[in-house]
Amino acid sequence: MALATPKTILLITDPKILSIAIGHSDEPLVDIKRQGGIIYGPSPEIPNNQDYTFLRQTVYHKLVAAQKHLPPGYHFCLYEGYRSMALQKMLFDTHYANVSKRHPNWTATEIFQETIKLVSPVVHQDGTPNIPPHSTGAAVDVYLLDDSGHVLDMGIHPKDWMSDDGGVLSLTASHAISATAKKNREIMAQALSAEGFVNYPTEYWHWSYGDRYWAYMTHHSKTIYDQIIP
């Protein structure tokens, strides 16, 4: 499938996304470390994070199923699944500060809008709370490996997201990456889409099933999942 940048990318705090009602599910989180079937990388963002390999049970099974759609020799590697609200806030605040330093003349609204391209807030600008996708267990950040465990060319590794000024390389349909990276993103997108995952188009690695962004893009009136704590 060819990746195309939408004329207007709906950011995660767009009113259309936030209009989606939050559902509730008692579906448990499962740990990829115990379940197997998906390769996972080292603890991201902070050392010794024990929760990043957790996903909702259905999300896990869909990710395993999606991997079967990959060509021979290709494998998913989970960068991050579940993320606590505390870690989410730390990442947002850190990236917000970085954007502010890079663009000292920007307004608070401009900085906020740039920040949410790559990390969801836990609190909106007006002070109302937000439930980030990763904190529901509905979101996965993934990239591709070959049979030898080497990272395939994806244009930028998810771990380097904070260094991507303007999010140019992270953009799913980025024109600033190699033809090989574009092809690898297309391969990954085709496999994940086949199992019902939805991509956040500012981050090629971020896919979800059951959160607000998924609900809006698939024409559901409410989410499947709400916030959960392991």
C-alpha atoms as one frame of an Amber mdcrd trajectory, in Angstrom:
protein
   0.000   0.000   0.000   1.323   3.425  -0.930   1.554   5.825   1.981   0.018
   9.225   1.392   0.019  12.231   3.692  -3.552  13.381   4.379  -4.258  16.930
   3.227  -5.003  17.741   6.843  -3.565  15.554   9.589  -5.876  15.279  12.558
  -3.743  15.700  15.647  -4.515  13.663  18.693  -6.138  16.611  20.485  -8.352
  17.648  17.581 -11.954  18.286  18.770 -13.167  15.566  16.392 -10.967  13.041
  18.176 -11.850  14.301  21.640 -15.569  14.101  20.835 -15.291  10.308  20.903
 -16.752   8.889  24.113 -14.555   6.763  26.357 -15.800   3.199  26.666 -14.884
   0.695  29.343 -13.412  -2.773  29.156 -12.333  -5.256  31.793 -10.050  -6.918
  29.262  -6.696  -7.513  30.945  -3.250  -6.424  29.951  -0.888  -9.192  28.887
   2.905  -9.106  28.929   4.772  -9.854  25.700   7.728 -10.977  27.819   5.597
 -13.872  29.053   3.349 -14.419  26.045   6.111 -14.467  23.423   5.531 -14.237
  19.690   6.797 -10.667  19.329  10.372  -9.442  19.680  10.797  -6.485  22.012
  13.604  -3.996  22.446  15.213  -2.626  25.618  13.321  -0.512  28.117  12.542
   2.750  26.307  12.544   6.308  27.634  13.635   5.382  31.178  15.833   2.559
  32.569  14.192  -0.540  34.035  10.656   0.263  32.911   8.778  -2.966  33.594
   5.465  -2.024  31.970   6.363  -1.198  28.369   5.727  -4.738  27.094   2.129
  -4.772  28.345  -0.752  -4.591  25.848  -4.460  -5.269  26.004  -5.061  -8.934
  25.274  -6.860  -8.323  21.975  -4.216  -5.825  20.864  -1.521  -8.405  21.554
  -3.304 -11.092  19.534  -3.862  -8.676  16.658  -0.185  -7.722  16.661   0.819
 -11.388  16.484  -1.668 -11.893  13.643  -0.373  -8.799  11.824   3.157 -10.162
  11.946   1.994 -13.119   9.855   1.204 -10.673   7.038   4.848  -9.584   6.846
   7.048 -10.996   4.064   9.464 -13.820   4.974  12.445 -12.498   6.889  10.582
  -9.528   8.399   9.656  -9.265  12.074   8.066  -6.662  14.315  10.046  -5.285
  17.215   8.023  -3.633  19.960   9.533  -0.340  21.029   6.802   0.466  23.510
   3.316  -0.622  24.467   1.796   0.472  27.765   2.962   3.747  29.250   1.959
   5.086  32.666   0.419   8.528  33.010   3.442   9.649  35.039   5.867   8.629
  32.286   3.604  10.152  29.652   3.627  13.472  31.510   7.408  13.387  31.843
   7.847  12.775  28.104   5.381  15.489  27.164   6.960  18.040  29.496  10.454
  17.184  28.248   9.510  17.446  24.592   7.525  20.637  25.231  10.633  22.170
  26.814  12.765  21.057  23.854  10.372  22.581  21.328  10.251  25.780  23.368
  14.053  26.058  23.313  14.200  25.470  19.560  11.502  28.041  18.885  11.805
  30.777  21.533   9.516  33.142  19.642   6.601  30.743  19.387   3.440  31.164
  21.444   2.403  28.589  24.034  -0.277  27.340  21.649   2.218  26.900  18.818
   4.582  25.000  21.105   1.738  22.801  22.359   0.552  22.004  18.830   4.066
  21.085  17.738   4.620  18.941  20.828   1.479  16.856  20.339   2.660  15.755
  16.916   4.949  13.297  18.688   3.608  12.877  22.223   0.122  13.010  23.693
  -0.566  15.296  26.675  -2.106  14.134  29.929  -3.716  17.559  30.346  -5.079
  19.772  27.589  -4.224  23.443  27.301  -7.519  24.353  28.959  -6.655  22.188
  31.964  -9.010  19.305  31.229  -7.566  15.794  31.592  -6.659  13.619  28.624
  -6.259   9.855  28.338  -3.252   9.101  26.105  -3.480   5.993  23.887  -0.485
   4.273  25.478  -2.067   4.570  28.928  -5.042   2.479  27.771  -2.965  -0.441
  26.510  -4.375   0.134  23.020  -1.259   1.544  21.337   1.905  -0.068  20.029
   5.107   1.544  18.809   6.805  -0.893  16.445   9.504  -1.109  13.787  10.980
  -3.895  11.654  13.876  -6.322  12.082  15.375  -8.892   9.723  16.035 -12.556
  10.545  19.392 -11.642  12.087  17.787  -9.141  14.442  19.156  -6.125  12.602
  16.974  -3.018  12.453  15.726  -2.410   8.925  15.911   1.061   7.410  12.823
   2.881   8.688  14.088   6.435   8.145  14.427   7.131  11.858  14.422   4.832
  14.877  11.558   5.462  17.333  14.095   6.059  20.116  15.316   9.179  18.286
  11.918  10.862  18.107  12.817  13.803  20.325  15.666  14.785  18.003  13.376
  14.981  14.958  12.836  18.739  14.792   9.500  19.375  13.144   8.757  15.653
  12.979   9.896  15.526   9.344  11.415  12.038   9.494   8.806  10.613  11.852
   5.918  11.507   9.551   4.576   8.226   8.201   4.552   9.465   4.600   7.792
  11.438   4.958   9.494  12.523   1.734  12.812  12.992   3.563  13.647   9.287
   3.860  15.163   6.717   1.501  13.188   4.617  -0.960  14.054   1.567   1.141
  12.659   3.173   4.286   9.474   4.138   2.446   9.045   0.558   1.260   9.607
  -0.838   4.750   7.011   1.531   6.164   4.557   0.441   3.482   5.177  -3.215
   4.321   4.589  -2.553   8.017   1.488  -0.459   7.351  -0.070  -3.102   5.143
   0.408  -5.811   7.772  -0.960  -3.750  10.662  -3.873  -2.319   8.692  -4.902
  -5.847   7.721  -5.634  -6.570  11.390  -7.537  -3.349  12.042  -4.806  -1.150
  13.491  -4.870   2.582  12.751  -1.772   4.741  12.361  -1.181   8.164  13.878
   0.245   9.773  10.705   2.810  11.955  12.460   4.551   8.809  13.794   5.148
   5.896  11.431   5.721   3.577  14.404   2.522   4.380  16.338  -0.473   2.126
  15.709  -3.530   1.548  17.835  -6.674  -0.497  18.197  -9.486   0.541  20.522
  -8.496   4.107  21.480 -10.040   7.419  20.441  -7.982   7.861  17.283  -8.889
   4.357  16.167 -12.560   4.944  16.986 -12.727   8.142  14.947 -10.890   6.721
  11.953 -13.046   3.579  11.926 -16.337   5.426  12.534 -17.037   4.151  16.034
 -18.863   6.379  18.515 -16.755   5.353  21.501 -13.497   3.673  22.392 -13.126
   0.062  23.405 -10.596   0.832  26.131 -10.109   3.395  28.859  -7.196   4.113
  31.154  -5.766   1.074  32.900  -3.058   0.449  35.481  -1.096  -2.841  35.476
